């Protein structure tokens, strides 16, 4: 059974950076062939579009992204 590599990212008012950050973090899977990559993206009450973006990535990558 493969091991899991989890990255926890706090998110607050970070809408403008998420479309760059999340794909780069997902690309880490290529460098971790012996692990299952898990991104735990925690929105801390953002009032911008951060939560919607996180939910979008969670839908696109359900096995890797948790929000």
URKA-V181226 format. One record per residue. N is the residue number from 1. SS is DSSP state (H for helix, E for strand, L for the rest). PSI is psi as a letter, one per 20 degrees, with the letter a starting at -180 (NA if undefined). Layout:
n=[N | N]
ss=[SS | SS]
psi=[PSI | PSI]
This chain:
n=[1 | 2 | 3 | 4 | 5 | 6 | 7 | 8 | 9 | 10 | 11 | 12 | 13 | 14 | 15 | 16 | 17 | 18 | 19 | 20 | 21 | 22 | 23 | 24 | 25 | 26 | 27 | 28 | 29 | 30 | 31 | 32 | 33 | 34 | 35 | 36 | 37 | 38 | 39 | 40 | 41 | 42 | 43 | 44 | 45 | 46 | 47 | 48 | 49 | 50 | 51 | 52 | 53 | 54 | 55 | 56 | 57 | 58 | 59 | 60 | 61 | 62 | 63 | 64 | 65 | 66 | 67]
ss=[L | L | E | E | E | E | E | E | E | E | E | L | L | L | H | H | H | H | H | H | H | H | H | H | H | H | H | H | H | H | H | L | L | L | E | E | E | E | E | E | E | E | E | L | L | L | L | L | L | H | H | H | H | H | H | H | H | H | H | H | L | L | L | L | E | E | L]
psi=[p | q | q | p | o | p | p | p | o | p | p | o | l | k | g | i | i | h | i | g | g | g | h | h | g | h | i | h | h | h | i | l | h | j | q | p | p | p | p | o | o | o | p | l | k | q | i | b | j | g | g | h | g | g | h | g | h | h | h | h | m | h | i | h | p | p | NA]
